Amino acid sequence: MSKEITVAIVDDHEAIRLGFAGACQEYGYQLLASAPTVSELLAKLKKKPQVVILDLSLADGSQPAENVRALIDYGTQVLIFSIADRKSQIRAALVEGAAALVTKSQQMSELFECINLVAIGITVNTAETVAAIDTDQEFKVKLSERELEVLRMYASGLTLKQVAYELQLSKYTVKEHIDRVREKYSKAGRPAPGKPELLIRLIEDDLLGDTLL
């Protein structure tokens, strides 16, 4: 399926664009275009990519929400690929319709796994979800301090083994915490099977914290 997926990327760092182009060759994706701004990308495109990879903070000063809206209006899905250090930007992009968020601290394989999901129409987050969580306590999930600590580190891109090392816990204990968190979100009707979804849940619940990533 991955060989049929067409993608494009907007990032103002040339190294990121070149690295993504190389990864597309390795994973068998068709990269249609890359550019430092959304306007430049749209001018380059000859056909619609299935997914556009979009950085949140671009050097042209454009707003993430406006960029997401422009790409969706063009007819493509949007996946945010960013350091994700500004919660307000993340939330605005997701509300405008970005299908998922992958942080730049995560593995390239995780980015492409998420692209696969977005390309077939799976949306990790919707505006309706954000609104419902803001107003309906039934969607809220109560996490212990330890669960939240583990979740923040894991969702930011660390492996289970790395989280265990940082917190001086066993890998098995860390996995238990993550499994318990996933179970809580699933019972609340907000499943989070992968890291991108877990990160989205933190953002939705305003639990991201100021020191994540």
MDAnalysis code that builds the backbone (N, CA, C; Angstrom):
import MDAnalysis as mda
import numpy as np

u = mda.Universe.empty(639, n_residues=213, atom_resindex=np.repeat(np.arange(213), 3), trajectory=True)
u.add_TopologyAttr("name", ["N", "CA", "C"] * 213)
u.add_TopologyAttr("resid", np.arange(1, 214))
u.add_TopologyAttr("resname", ["MET", "SER", "LYS", "GLU", "ILE", "THR", "VAL", "ALA", "ILE", "VAL", "ASP", "ASP", "HIS", "GLU", "ALA", "ILE", "ARG", "LEU", "GLY", "PHE", "ALA", "GLY", "ALA", "CYS", "GLN", "GLU", "TYR", "GLY", "TYR", "GLN", "LEU", "LEU", "ALA", "SER", "ALA", "PRO", "THR", "VAL", "SER", "GLU", "LEU", "LEU", "ALA", "LYS", "LEU", "LYS", "LYS", "LYS", "PRO", "GLN", "VAL", "VAL", "ILE", "LEU", "ASP", "LEU", "SER", "LEU", "ALA", "ASP", "GLY", "SER", "GLN", "PRO", "ALA", "GLU", "ASN", "VAL", "ARG", "ALA", "LEU", "ILE", "ASP", "TYR", "GLY", "THR", "GLN", "VAL", "LEU", "ILE", "PHE", "SER", "ILE", "ALA", "ASP", "ARG", "LYS", "SER", "GLN", "ILE", "ARG", "ALA", "ALA", "LEU", "VAL", "GLU", "GLY", "ALA", "ALA", "ALA", "LEU", "VAL", "THR", "LYS", "SER", "GLN", "GLN", "MET", "SER", "GLU", "LEU", "PHE", "GLU", "CYS", "ILE", "ASN", "LEU", "VAL", "ALA", "ILE", "GLY", "ILE", "THR", "VAL", "ASN", "THR", "ALA", "GLU", "THR", "VAL", "ALA", "ALA", "ILE", "ASP", "THR", "ASP", "GLN", "GLU", "PHE", "LYS", "VAL", "LYS", "LEU", "SER", "GLU", "ARG", "GLU", "LEU", "GLU", "VAL", "LEU", "ARG", "MET", "TYR", "ALA", "SER", "GLY", "LEU", "THR", "LEU", "LYS", "GLN", "VAL", "ALA", "TYR", "GLU", "LEU", "GLN", "LEU", "SER", "LYS", "TYR", "THR", "VAL", "LYS", "GLU", "HIS", "ILE", "ASP", "ARG", "VAL", "ARG", "GLU", "LYS", "TYR", "SER", "LYS", "ALA", "GLY", "ARG", "PRO", "ALA", "PRO", "GLY", "LYS", "PRO", "GLU", "LEU", "LEU", "ILE", "ARG", "LEU", "ILE", "GLU", "ASP", "ASP", "LEU", "LEU", "GLY", "ASP", "THR", "LEU", "LEU"])
u.atoms.positions = np.array([
    [0.822, -1.202, 0.000],
    [0.000, 0.000, 0.000],
    [0.858, 1.255, 0.000],
    [2.017, 1.227, 0.704],
    [2.818, 2.428, 0.834],
    [3.321, 2.940, -0.507],
    [3.548, 2.047, -1.517],
    [4.062, 2.476, -2.811],
    [3.044, 3.318, -3.560],
    [1.797, 3.228, -3.202],
    [0.749, 3.991, -3.868],
    [0.513, 5.347, -3.206],
    [1.110, 5.577, -2.062],
    [0.838, 6.794, -1.312],
    [1.659, 7.958, -1.852],
    [0.970, 9.053, -2.148],
    [1.638, 10.267, -2.611],
    [1.664, 11.286, -1.484],
    [2.808, 11.925, -1.300],
    [2.985, 12.864, -0.195],
    [3.701, 14.120, -0.669],
    [3.634, 15.164, 0.160],
    [4.395, 16.392, -0.028],
    [4.752, 16.903, 1.357],
    [5.712, 17.799, 1.430],
    [6.129, 18.303, 2.744],
    [6.363, 19.805, 2.698],
    [5.933, 20.471, 3.777],
    [6.204, 21.898, 3.973],
    [7.010, 22.041, 5.255],
    [8.253, 22.468, 5.108],
    [9.132, 22.680, 6.259],
    [10.187, 23.696, 5.836],
    [10.461, 24.680, 6.690],
    [11.405, 25.716, 6.295],
    [12.861, 25.331, 6.537],
    [13.100, 24.109, 6.992],
    [14.467, 23.625, 7.145],
    [14.790, 22.669, 5.991],
    [15.756, 23.061, 5.184],
    [16.100, 22.243, 4.013],
    [16.544, 20.844, 4.413],
    [17.247, 20.736, 5.536],
    [17.726, 19.429, 5.981],
    [16.565, 18.482, 6.260],
    [15.484, 19.011, 6.824],
    [14.309, 18.185, 7.091],
    [13.686, 17.729, 5.778],
    [13.574, 18.645, 4.825],
    [12.987, 18.300, 3.532],
    [13.820, 17.241, 2.809],
    [15.135, 17.408, 2.837],
    [16.005, 16.443, 2.177],
    [15.961, 15.084, 2.879],
    [15.931, 15.125, 4.221],
    [15.846, 13.880, 4.972],
    [14.552, 13.137, 4.703],
    [13.459, 13.887, 4.596],
    [12.166, 13.275, 4.312],
    [12.157, 12.688, 2.905],
    [12.782, 13.391, 1.948],
    [12.855, 12.887, 0.578],
    [13.598, 11.558, 0.534],
    [14.690, 11.463, 1.277],
    [15.432, 10.212, 1.337],
    [14.624, 9.100, 1.970],
    [13.881, 9.440, 3.028],
    [13.048, 8.441, 3.701],
    [11.927, 7.959, 2.792],
    [11.385, 8.858, 1.974],
    [10.332, 8.460, 1.031],
    [10.853, 7.415, 0.056],
    [12.075, 7.579, -0.404],
    [12.676, 6.594, -1.296],
    [12.847, 5.259, -0.583],
    [13.298, 5.334, 0.669],
    [13.526, 4.113, 1.443],
    [12.227, 3.359, 1.708],
    [11.147, 4.100, 2.026],
    [9.878, 3.468, 2.380],
    [8.975, 3.237, 1.172],
    [9.355, 3.739, 0.002],
    [8.580, 3.491, -1.202],
    [7.398, 4.409, -1.402],
    [7.501, 5.644, -0.949],
    [6.447, 6.634, -1.141],
    [6.801, 7.534, -2.322],
    [5.800, 8.149, -2.917],
    [6.035, 9.085, -4.012],
    [5.943, 10.510, -3.484],
    [7.088, 11.198, -3.447],
    [7.132, 12.586, -2.994],
    [6.854, 13.493, -4.186],
    [5.736, 14.193, -4.156],
    [5.336, 15.030, -5.281],
    [6.028, 16.386, -5.273],
    [6.254, 16.945, -4.088],
    [6.889, 18.258, -3.994],
    [7.262, 18.548, -2.550],
    [8.186, 19.498, -2.385],
    [8.543, 19.983, -1.049],
    [8.805, 21.470, -1.159],
    [8.548, 22.195, -0.070],
    [8.704, 23.648, -0.097],
    [8.791, 24.184, 1.323],
    [9.335, 25.404, 1.487],
    [9.426, 26.014, 2.815],
    [8.147, 26.699, 3.269],
    [7.192, 26.920, 2.357],
    [5.923, 27.538, 2.723],
    [4.776, 26.829, 2.008],
    [3.584, 26.996, 2.539],
    [2.406, 26.377, 1.931],
    [2.130, 26.965, 0.551],
    [2.255, 28.268, 0.425],
    [1.975, 28.907, -0.868],
    [2.925, 28.407, -1.953],
    [4.193, 28.233, -1.602],
    [5.162, 27.728, -2.571],
    [4.868, 26.277, -2.942],
    [4.437, 25.494, -1.959],
    [4.106, 24.101, -2.248],
    [2.928, 24.018, -3.211],
    [1.877, 24.783, -2.942],
    [0.685, 24.739, -3.788],
    [1.014, 25.178, -5.215],
    [1.951, 26.104, -5.356],
    [2.350, 26.557, -6.685],
    [3.116, 25.475, -7.438],
    [3.813, 24.618, -6.702],
    [4.611, 23.557, -7.320],
    [3.788, 22.338, -7.724],
    [2.752, 22.051, -6.968],
    [2.019, 20.797, -7.152],
    [1.294, 20.742, -8.497],
    [1.439, 19.603, -9.163],
    [0.725, 19.350, -10.410],
    [-0.484, 18.445, -10.175],
    [-0.450, 17.700, -9.074],
    [-1.597, 16.882, -8.677],
    [-1.651, 16.829, -7.163],
    [-2.784, 16.420, -6.644],
    [-2.998, 16.443, -5.200],
    [-2.318, 15.253, -4.527],
    [-1.487, 15.519, -3.533],
    [-0.945, 14.421, -2.729],
    [-2.021, 13.918, -1.772],
    [-1.910, 12.687, -1.367],
    [-2.857, 12.161, -0.385],
    [-2.636, 12.796, 0.980],
    [-1.378, 13.030, 1.319],
    [-1.039, 13.586, 2.633],
    [0.057, 14.641, 2.479],
    [-0.137, 15.788, 3.126],
    [0.915, 16.803, 3.207],
    [1.459, 16.818, 4.624],
    [2.763, 16.713, 4.746],
    [3.444, 16.787, 6.036],
    [3.751, 18.261, 6.290],
    [3.269, 18.792, 7.397],
    [3.342, 20.229, 7.650],
    [3.994, 20.545, 8.990],
    [5.008, 21.420, 8.949],
    [5.593, 21.931, 10.184],
    [4.698, 23.045, 10.723],
    [4.647, 23.199, 12.032],
    [3.780, 24.213, 12.631],
    [4.341, 25.627, 12.488],
    [5.598, 25.810, 12.844],
    [6.198, 27.144, 12.867],
    [7.078, 27.338, 11.644],
    [6.622, 28.167, 10.720],
    [7.365, 28.426, 9.490],
    [7.955, 29.827, 9.515],
    [9.060, 30.004, 8.818],
    [9.786, 31.273, 8.859],
    [9.017, 32.427, 8.219],
    [8.027, 32.130, 7.401],
    [7.266, 33.213, 6.764],
    [6.247, 33.850, 7.696],
    [6.136, 33.317, 8.920],
    [5.227, 33.895, 9.902],
    [3.777, 33.499, 9.729],
    [3.501, 32.580, 8.837],
    [2.121, 32.144, 8.603],
    [1.574, 31.405, 9.821],
    [0.253, 31.459, 9.989],
    [-0.401, 30.820, 11.126],
    [-0.711, 29.353, 10.811],
    [-0.439, 28.440, 11.739],
    [-0.693, 27.022, 11.495],
    [-2.129, 26.721, 11.065],
    [-3.093, 27.365, 11.716],
    [-4.494, 27.102, 11.375],
    [-4.791, 27.482, 9.923],
    [-4.252, 28.620, 9.485],
    [-4.467, 29.062, 8.108],
    [-3.809, 28.108, 7.117],
    [-2.632, 27.612, 7.461],
    [-1.936, 26.673, 6.586],
    [-2.709, 25.362, 6.457],
    [-3.198, 24.862, 7.574],
    [-3.987, 23.627, 7.544],
    [-5.231, 23.825, 6.695],
    [-5.913, 24.943, 6.887],
    [-7.142, 25.217, 6.150],
    [-6.879, 25.297, 4.649],
    [-5.777, 25.949, 4.262],
    [-5.445, 26.090, 2.845],
    [-5.180, 24.734, 2.197],
    [-4.496, 23.856, 2.911],
    [-4.185, 22.537, 2.371],
    [-5.423, 21.658, 2.283],
    [-6.265, 21.732, 3.291],
    [-7.504, 20.945, 3.263],
    [-8.428, 21.452, 2.158],
    [-8.488, 22.754, 1.988],
    [-9.284, 23.326, 0.901],
    [-8.763, 22.875, -0.462],
    [-7.467, 22.647, -0.549],
    [-6.856, 22.165, -1.789],
    [-7.264, 20.725, -2.072],
    [-7.598, 20.007, -0.995],
    [-8.096, 18.645, -1.177],
    [-7.180, 17.552, -0.675],
    [-6.308, 17.862, 0.273],
    [-5.384, 16.859, 0.784],
    [-5.512, 16.729, 2.300],
    [-5.108, 15.599, 2.829],
    [-5.040, 15.405, 4.271],
    [-3.770, 16.059, 4.803],
    [-3.803, 16.488, 6.059],
    [-2.653, 17.173, 6.658],
    [-2.192, 16.422, 7.905],
    [-0.903, 16.153, 7.951],
    [-0.289, 15.540, 9.124],
    [0.755, 16.517, 9.658],
    [0.593, 16.946, 10.899],
    [1.540, 17.871, 11.522],
    [2.790, 17.116, 11.953],
    [3.952, 17.610, 11.515],
    [5.247, 17.031, 11.889],
    [6.076, 18.178, 12.452],
    [6.189, 18.240, 13.775],
    [6.732, 19.440, 14.411],
    [7.377, 19.100, 15.738],
    [8.151, 20.046, 16.275],
    [8.669, 19.862, 17.635],
    [7.540, 19.979, 18.645],
    [6.405, 20.560, 18.236],
    [5.183, 20.593, 19.050],
    [5.398, 21.226, 20.419],
    [6.001, 22.415, 20.443],
    [6.280, 23.048, 21.718],
    [5.298, 24.150, 22.083],
    [4.363, 24.437, 21.195],
    [3.375, 25.477, 21.482],
    [1.975, 24.867, 21.431],
    [1.395, 24.686, 22.607],
    [0.106, 23.996, 22.684],
    [-0.990, 24.713, 21.912],
    [-0.976, 26.048, 21.934],
    [-2.030, 26.794, 21.259],
    [-1.989, 26.549, 19.753],
    [-0.792, 26.454, 19.188],
    [-0.651, 26.187, 17.757],
    [-1.127, 24.780, 17.411],
    [-0.758, 23.837, 18.247],
    [-1.160, 22.454, 18.010],
    [-2.680, 22.348, 18.016],
    [-3.273, 22.904, 19.036],
    [-4.729, 22.827, 19.182],
    [-5.432, 23.501, 17.999],
    [-4.944, 24.661, 17.591],
    [-5.558, 25.372, 16.471],
    [-5.473, 24.559, 15.191],
    [-4.333, 23.929, 14.963],
    [-4.152, 23.117, 13.753],
    [-5.076, 21.910, 13.752],
    [-5.219, 21.287, 14.901],
    [-6.082, 20.108, 14.997],
    [-7.548, 20.487, 14.822],
    [-7.952, 21.593, 15.420],
    [-9.334, 22.044, 15.288],
    [-9.661, 22.368, 13.832],
    [-8.683, 22.873, 13.092],
    [-8.905, 23.212, 11.683],
    [-8.988, 21.972, 10.796],
    [-8.614, 20.812, 11.354],
    [-8.789, 19.586, 10.573],
    [-7.557, 18.759, 10.315],
    [-6.408, 19.132, 10.900],
    [-5.228, 18.278, 10.753],
    [-5.554, 16.895, 11.297],
    [-5.180, 15.867, 10.547],
    [-5.604, 14.511, 10.891],
    [-4.794, 13.885, 12.008],
    [-3.546, 14.337, 12.191],
    [-2.700, 13.711, 13.204],
    [-1.496, 14.591, 13.490],
    [-0.810, 14.248, 14.563],
    [0.402, 14.946, 14.958],
    [1.477, 13.928, 15.274],
    [2.650, 14.104, 14.670],
    [3.833, 13.306, 15.008],
    [4.936, 14.300, 15.340],
    [5.602, 14.101, 16.461],
    [6.663, 15.025, 16.850],
    [7.977, 14.628, 16.183],
    [8.852, 15.606, 16.009],
    [10.125, 15.353, 15.348],
    [11.089, 14.545, 16.213],
    [10.723, 14.333, 17.461],
    [11.551, 13.485, 18.320],
    [11.208, 12.010, 18.169],
    [10.132, 11.708, 17.451],
    [9.739, 10.314, 17.251],
    [10.487, 9.704, 16.073],
    [10.446, 8.372, 16.004],
    [11.160, 7.651, 14.965],
    [10.517, 7.894, 13.600],
    [11.347, 7.854, 12.545],
    [10.835, 8.043, 11.193],
    [9.801, 6.969, 10.842],
    [10.011, 5.773, 11.356],
    [9.063, 4.685, 11.082],
    [7.684, 5.011, 11.640],
    [7.641, 5.708, 12.780],
    [6.364, 6.089, 13.369],
    [5.671, 7.149, 12.524],
    [6.458, 8.055, 11.932],
    [5.888, 9.052, 11.031],
    [5.216, 8.374, 9.842],
    [5.891, 7.411, 9.255],
    [5.331, 6.764, 8.072],
    [4.168, 5.834, 8.409],
    [4.183, 5.262, 9.596],
    [3.025, 4.483, 10.043],
    [1.797, 5.387, 10.138],
    [2.015, 6.592, 10.643],
    [0.912, 7.538, 10.788],
    [0.450, 8.034, 9.417],
    [1.386, 8.242, 8.498],
    [1.014, 8.638, 7.136],
    [0.116, 7.581, 6.514],
    [0.442, 6.322, 6.733],
    [-0.387, 5.232, 6.213],
    [-1.830, 5.353, 6.685],
    [-1.999, 5.631, 7.968],
    [-3.346, 5.747, 8.536],
    [-4.090, 6.937, 7.949],
    [-3.413, 8.073, 7.897],
    [-4.049, 9.291, 7.382],
    [-4.419, 9.123, 5.909],
    [-3.560, 8.446, 5.154],
    [-3.788, 8.279, 3.715],
    [-5.044, 7.468, 3.414],
    [-5.423, 6.591, 4.324],
    [-6.629, 5.788, 4.096],
    [-7.846, 6.370, 4.824],
    [-7.692, 7.610, 5.293],
    [-8.844, 8.316, 5.836],
    [-9.062, 8.213, 7.326],
    [-8.084, 7.694, 8.052],
    [-8.219, 7.592, 9.499],
    [-7.773, 8.896, 10.139],
    [-8.680, 9.553, 10.838],
    [-8.382, 10.817, 11.500],
    [-8.205, 10.591, 12.988],
    [-7.057, 10.964, 13.494],
    [-6.773, 10.782, 14.914],
    [-7.580, 11.752, 15.757],
    [-7.764, 12.946, 15.261],
    [-8.421, 13.991, 16.029],
    [-9.425, 14.737, 15.156],
    [-10.531, 15.190, 15.751],
    [-11.508, 16.003, 15.032],
    [-11.887, 17.211, 15.882],
    [-12.413, 18.234, 15.247],
    [-12.866, 19.417, 15.976],
    [-13.962, 19.047, 16.963],
    [-14.819, 18.104, 16.564],
    [-15.911, 17.673, 17.431],
    [-15.371, 17.033, 18.704],
    [-14.279, 16.282, 18.559],
    [-13.676, 15.652, 19.733],
    [-13.184, 16.698, 20.711],
    [-12.486, 17.705, 20.206],
    [-11.974, 18.776, 21.074],
    [-13.114, 19.465, 21.805],
    [-14.170, 19.794, 21.070],
    [-15.308, 20.489, 21.670],
    [-15.982, 19.626, 22.729],
    [-16.138, 18.339, 22.437],
    [-16.805, 17.440, 23.375],
    [-16.011, 17.298, 24.670],
    [-14.702, 17.205, 24.543],
    [-13.858, 17.056, 25.728],
    [-13.912, 18.310, 26.588],
    [-13.995, 19.459, 25.940],
    [-14.048, 20.727, 26.679],
    [-15.322, 20.859, 27.504],
    [-16.421, 20.246, 27.040],
    [-17.718, 20.486, 27.661],
    [-18.303, 19.289, 28.404],
    [-17.804, 18.101, 28.135],
    [-18.418, 16.895, 28.694],
    [-17.420, 16.145, 29.561],
    [-17.698, 16.083, 30.854],
    [-16.791, 15.431, 31.794],
    [-16.676, 13.926, 31.562],
    [-17.644, 13.334, 30.863],
    [-17.582, 11.892, 30.608],
    [-16.392, 11.529, 29.734],
    [-15.903, 12.481, 28.981],
    [-14.758, 12.230, 28.116],
    [-13.437, 12.383, 28.856],
    [-13.492, 12.958, 30.052],
    [-12.266, 13.194, 30.798],
    [-11.702, 11.876, 31.319],
    [-10.391, 11.817, 31.378],
    [-9.701, 10.645, 31.907],
    [-8.824, 11.082, 33.069],
    [-8.968, 10.398, 34.194],
    [-8.181, 10.738, 35.368],
    [-6.936, 9.858, 35.414],
    [-5.782, 10.502, 35.355],
    [-4.512, 9.792, 35.407],
    [-3.790, 10.079, 36.712],
    [-3.107, 9.079, 37.223],
    [-2.289, 9.301, 38.409],
    [-1.065, 10.130, 38.016],
    [-0.382, 10.679, 39.015],
    [0.808, 11.491, 38.727],
    [1.869, 10.672, 38.002],
    [2.038, 9.424, 38.421],
    [3.028, 8.555, 37.782],
    [2.618, 8.210, 36.360],
    [1.339, 7.910, 36.148],
    [0.857, 7.607, 34.798],
    [1.086, 8.792, 33.866],
    [0.813, 9.990, 34.377],
    [0.990, 11.192, 33.568],
    [2.462, 11.431, 33.264],
    [3.314, 11.205, 34.246],
    [4.752, 11.380, 34.050],
    [5.279, 10.426, 32.984],
    [4.878, 9.173, 33.089],
    [5.301, 8.158, 32.108],
    [4.739, 8.489, 30.731],
    [3.472, 8.856, 30.685],
    [2.813, 9.153, 29.412],
    [3.476, 10.322, 28.697],
    [3.778, 11.384, 29.420],
    [4.413, 12.554, 28.801],
    [5.743, 12.180, 28.155],
    [6.534, 11.393, 28.849],
    [7.848, 11.017, 28.331],
    [7.711, 10.070, 27.140],
    [6.829, 9.113, 27.252],
    [6.643, 8.129, 26.180],
    [6.054, 8.774, 24.934],
    [5.037, 9.610, 25.119],
    [4.383, 10.252, 23.982],
    [5.303, 11.246, 23.293],
    [6.293, 11.773, 24.023],
    [7.220, 12.747, 23.436],
    [8.216, 12.094, 22.501],
    [8.287, 10.764, 22.503],
    [9.179, 10.085, 21.577],
    [10.124, 9.074, 22.202],
    [10.216, 9.034, 23.535],
    [11.097, 8.067, 24.171],
    [10.528, 6.655, 24.047],
    [11.402, 5.677, 24.022],
    [10.965, 4.283, 24.019],
    [10.626, 3.861, 25.452],
    [9.985, 2.713, 25.589],
    [9.684, 2.192, 26.927],
    [10.972, 2.024, 27.736],
    [12.007, 1.525, 27.080],
    [13.284, 1.311, 27.764],
    [13.894, 2.627, 28.216],
    [13.802, 3.657, 27.394],
    [14.356, 4.964, 27.754],
    [13.586, 5.602, 28.905],
    [12.253, 5.465, 28.881],
    [11.440, 5.989, 29.982],
    [11.807, 5.276, 31.276],
    [11.949, 3.962, 31.195],
    [12.307, 3.174, 32.372],
    [13.641, 3.638, 32.949],
    [14.608, 3.895, 32.073],
    [15.928, 4.348, 32.526],
    [15.838, 5.717, 33.203],
    [15.093, 6.639, 32.584],
    [14.976, 7.990, 33.123],
    [14.290, 8.012, 34.486],
    [13.306, 7.140, 34.672],
    [12.528, 7.131, 35.915],
    [12.991, 6.059, 36.897],
    [14.020, 5.312, 36.502],
    [14.563, 4.235, 37.339],
    [13.474, 3.211, 37.689],
    [12.737, 2.836, 36.657],
    [11.718, 1.803, 36.778],
    [12.077, 0.662, 35.848],
    [11.398, -0.451, 36.008],
    [11.597, -1.545, 35.066],
    [10.799, -1.270, 33.792],
    [11.252, -1.813, 32.699],
    [10.531, -1.656, 31.434],
    [9.125, -2.238, 31.555],
    [8.996, -3.323, 32.312],
    [7.696, -3.961, 32.513],
    [6.739, -3.016, 33.241],
    [7.243, -2.309, 34.260],
    [6.402, -1.370, 35.009],
    [5.944, -0.222, 34.121],
    [6.852, 0.302, 33.304],
    [6.494, 1.384, 32.382],
    [5.417, 0.915, 31.415],
    [5.577, -0.300, 30.880],
    [4.580, -0.837, 29.949],
    [3.221, -0.977, 30.634],
    [3.227, -1.382, 31.892],
    [1.973, -1.494, 32.653],
    [1.281, -0.139, 32.753],
    [2.032, 0.899, 33.018],
    [1.465, 2.252, 33.106],
    [0.848, 2.664, 31.773],
    [1.573, 2.452, 30.677],
    [1.067, 2.829, 29.357],
    [-0.165, 2.013, 28.989],
    [-0.138, 0.729, 29.299],
    [-1.307, -0.120, 29.021],
    [-2.523, 0.349, 29.815],
    [-2.285, 0.752, 31.061],
    [-3.378, 1.223, 31.913],
    [-3.936, 2.548, 31.381],
    [-3.059, 3.425, 30.920],
    [-3.497, 4.697, 30.330],
    [-4.352, 4.427, 29.089],
    [-3.884, 3.535, 28.235],
    [-4.633, 3.204, 27.016],
    [-6.012, 2.638, 27.376],
    [-6.057, 1.812, 28.399],
    [-7.331, 1.226, 28.820],
    [-8.296, 2.303, 29.309],
    [-7.787, 3.282, 30.048],
    [-8.633, 4.360, 30.547],
    [-9.207, 5.181, 29.398],
    [-8.380, 5.504, 28.423],
    [-8.864, 6.280, 27.277],
    [-9.846, 5.473, 26.441],
    [-9.603, 4.192, 26.326],
    [-10.518, 3.343, 25.565],
    [-11.889, 3.290, 26.224],
    [-11.919, 3.164, 27.541],
    [-13.190, 3.121, 28.272],
    [-13.939, 4.446, 28.149],
    [-13.207, 5.534, 27.952],
    [-13.829, 6.852, 27.800],
    [-14.269, 7.101, 26.358],
    [-14.085, 6.102, 25.499],
    [-14.476, 6.258, 24.101],
    [-13.484, 7.040, 23.275],
    [-12.254, 7.091, 23.748],
    [-11.203, 7.849, 23.056],
    [-9.958, 6.981, 22.917],
    [-10.022, 5.917, 22.122],
    [-8.904, 4.980, 22.025],
    [-7.622, 5.651, 21.565],
    [-6.506, 5.137, 22.063],
    [-5.193, 5.691, 21.726],
    [-4.214, 4.536, 21.529],
    [-4.294, 3.857, 20.397],
    [-3.465, 2.677, 20.180],
    [-1.994, 2.963, 19.942],
    [-1.652, 4.158, 19.463],
    [-0.255, 4.467, 19.164],
    [0.222, 5.734, 19.820],
    [1.518, 6.042, 19.660],
    [2.087, 7.261, 20.254],
    [1.427, 8.534, 19.751],
    [1.162, 8.667, 18.451],
    [0.520, 9.906, 17.996],
    [-0.811, 10.158, 18.682],
    [-1.595, 9.081, 18.857],
    [-2.895, 9.230, 19.518],
    [-2.729, 9.591, 20.996],
    [-1.731, 8.993, 21.657],
    [-1.489, 9.322, 23.061],
    [-1.084, 10.792, 23.216],
    [-0.269, 11.282, 22.295],
    [0.119, 12.691, 22.343],
    [-1.079, 13.596, 22.117],
    [-1.945, 13.197, 21.190],
    [-3.157, 13.974, 20.938],
    [-4.027, 14.031, 22.190],
    [-4.160, 12.922, 22.902],
    [-4.988, 12.898, 24.118],
    [-4.433, 13.867, 25.152],
    [-3.111, 13.927, 25.287],
    [-2.509, 14.880, 26.217],
    [-2.870, 16.308, 25.829],
    [-2.828, 16.597, 24.536],
    [-3.142, 17.939, 24.061],
    [-4.616, 18.249, 24.305],
    [-5.480, 17.299, 23.969],
    [-6.919, 17.506, 24.131],
    [-7.285, 17.803, 25.580],
    [-6.622, 17.109, 26.513],
    [-6.926, 17.255, 27.927],
    [-6.092, 18.350, 28.606],
    [-5.318, 19.083, 27.793],
    [-4.451, 20.155, 28.308],
    [-3.510, 19.624, 29.386],
    [-2.916, 18.455, 29.110],
    [-2.002, 17.826, 30.042],
    [-0.590, 17.734, 29.471],
    [-0.358, 18.459, 28.394],
    [0.929, 18.340, 27.711],
    [2.076, 18.762, 28.605],
    [1.880, 19.809, 29.391],
    [2.944, 20.293, 30.250],
    [3.868, 21.206, 29.492],
    [4.604, 22.017, 30.202],
    [5.483, 23.010, 29.578],
    [6.865, 22.464, 29.258],
    [7.189, 21.298, 29.821],
    [8.549, 20.785, 29.637],
    [8.596, 19.622, 28.662],
    [7.472, 19.195, 28.101],
    [7.472, 18.083, 27.158],
    [8.261, 18.443, 25.923],
    [9.040, 17.485, 25.423],
    [9.839, 17.646, 24.214],
    [10.941, 18.675, 24.407],
])
